[in-house]
Amino acid sequence: MTPGTYLPTDYLPILIMLLFATGFGVVTLWVGRFFRLRRPYKEKLEAYESGNPPSAPPQFRFSIKFYLIAILFVVFDVEAIFLYPWALVYDKIGIFAVIEMFLFIFLLLIGYAYAWRKEALEWER
C-alpha cells in the first residue's frame, strides 16, 4: 500500500446508511410539507400548560441555575455509567486499564471541583 492510495472500504456501508437516513429524513419532511393540513386558529397557537388554559401571563423566568444543575447532573450521571462495565471486568484487565480509569475519575473530580468553585451547584445566591 502506497501513501495516498488507501480507501477505507470497510466504512462504505456506514456511509451509504448515513446518506440513506439523511435522504429519507429530508424527503419525508419535503413530501409532508405538501400533504399536511394547515389550519391555524387562536386556540391552536396558544401556549400549552399541562392541559390547562393559561391562567395568567408569565410572571418570571426560570433561573439559569436550573438548567446548569440539570446539565451537570446529566453529564456526571452519564460519566458514572462508564464505570459499570469497567467494574465488571476489573479482575481481567491489566494495570494500564486501571491507571486509565483512575485518570478518568481524576478528570471527573477536576470537573466537579470546577463546577463547585464557579458555584454552579448553588441553587440560590
C-alpha positions in Angstrom: 0.0 0.0 0.0 1.5 3.3 -1.0 0.6 6.5 0.8 -2.4 8.3 -0.6 -4.0 5.3 -2.3 -5.7 3.7 0.7 -9.5 3.8 0.6 -11.4 2.6 3.8 -13.9 0.4 2.0 -15.0 -1.1 5.3 -16.8 2.2 6.1 -18.7 2.3 2.8 -21.8 0.5 4.2 -21.9 3.1 7.1 -21.6 6.0 4.6 -24.4 4.5 2.5 -26.6 4.1 5.5 -26.0 7.7 6.6 -26.8 9.0 3.2 -29.9 6.9 3.0 -31.1 8.0 6.5 -30.4 11.7 5.7 -32.1 11.5 2.4 -35.1 9.7 3.9 -35.5 12.4 6.5 -35.2 15.3 4.0 -37.6 13.6 1.5 -40.1 12.8 4.3 -40.1 16.4 5.5 -40.4 17.8 2.0 -43.3 15.5 1.0 -45.1 16.1 4.3 -44.9 19.9 3.6 -47.3 19.4 0.6 -49.7 17.0 2.2 -50.2 18.2 5.8 -53.2 20.3 6.8 -52.6 23.9 7.6 -55.4 25.3 9.7 -54.0 27.7 12.4 -56.6 29.2 14.8 -56.3 31.1 18.1 -56.6 28.1 20.4 -54.0 26.1 18.4 -51.5 28.9 18.7 -51.8 29.4 22.5 -49.2 28.2 24.9 -49.9 24.7 26.4 -49.7 24.4 30.2 -50.3 20.7 31.1 -53.7 20.6 29.6 -55.0 23.7 31.4 -55.6 27.1 29.7 -53.1 29.7 30.7 -54.2 31.3 33.9 -52.1 34.4 33.7 -49.2 35.8 31.7 -45.8 34.6 32.8 -44.5 36.4 35.9 -40.9 35.3 36.0 -38.3 33.4 34.0 -36.6 30.3 35.3 -33.2 30.9 36.6 -30.3 29.7 34.6 -29.2 27.7 37.7 -32.0 25.2 37.0 -30.5 24.4 33.6 -26.9 24.3 34.8 -27.7 21.8 37.5 -29.7 19.7 35.1 -26.9 19.6 32.6 -24.3 18.9 35.3 -26.5 16.0 36.6 -26.7 14.5 33.1 -23.0 14.8 32.4 -21.9 13.3 35.7 -24.6 10.6 35.5 -23.5 9.5 32.1 -19.9 9.5 33.1 -20.8 7.3 36.1 -22.4 4.8 33.7 -18.9 4.4 32.1 -17.6 3.0 35.4 -20.0 0.0 35.4 -18.5 -2.1 32.5 -15.1 -1.4 33.9 -16.1 -2.7 37.3 -17.5 -5.9 35.7 -14.1 -6.8 34.2 -11.9 -5.4 36.9 -10.2 -8.7 37.6 -9.4 -9.4 33.9 -8.0 -6.1 32.8 -4.4 -5.1 33.1 -2.7 -2.3 35.1 -2.9 0.0 32.1 -6.7 0.0 32.2 -6.7 0.5 36.0 -4.4 3.6 35.6 -6.7 4.9 32.8 -9.8 4.5 34.9 -8.1 6.4 37.8 -7.2 9.1 35.3 -10.8 9.2 34.1 -12.0 9.5 37.7 -9.4 12.2 38.4 -10.7 14.3 35.4 -14.2 13.9 36.7 -13.2 15.2 40.1 -11.5 18.2 38.4 -14.7 19.0 36.6 -16.7 18.6 39.8 -14.3 20.9 41.6 -14.5 23.5 38.8 -18.3 23.4 38.9 -18.2 23.8 42.7 -15.7 26.7 42.5 -17.9 28.5 40.0 -20.9 28.0 42.3 -22.8 26.2 39.6 -24.2 23.8 42.2 -25.6 26.5 44.4 -29.4 26.9 43.9 -29.7 30.5 45.2 -27.1 33.1 45.9 
